[in-house]
Amino acid sequence: MAQQLTEKMVEVAFTQAGFEIYKIYEAMNNYWPRVSAYHELIVNTPWFLVLTDYGVIRIGNRKRVIEVDWDVTPNPLSKLSALPLFEESDEAKLIYQPVVTVFRKAKVTHGPNLFHAWTYGQLCEFLTHVREEFERTANDLPRLKEVSDQP
């Protein structure tokens, strides 16, 4: 099992990656089955919803890895979740290729809106790449702070 994440570890990882964090919410573990045999494990290994300047990002431990998912984040990277994983369209190459190259080299599970990390160090590295891609591809989208500042 990957090192169990705490709220403080999540905060540090996102902050070091350059995200602005507005709030971190504890969420139910999204990996283990909802049966009595796993009840204690589910309760003792929460996941987290991190409200960032780019939207909500879900993070939590699976059996051996840490999963990060930004499916509900309003970013061009997330819009690619409807495309086949290794779509050859110009849009997919332009938006998704730079970040997927990092995941492919590390040989980790990944998709248009998620990645797995084997270690906390790898998590921090990958979050930085994702934030950089959000920044690169989201120049035309309002950031959360910009939206909240409007009357």
Beta strands, then each sheet from edge to edge (+ up, - down):
strand 1: 21-27
strand 2: 47-52
strand 3: 55-61
strand 4: 66-69
strand 5: 110-111
strand 6: 114-117
sheet 1: 1+ 2- 3+ 4- 6+ 5-
end
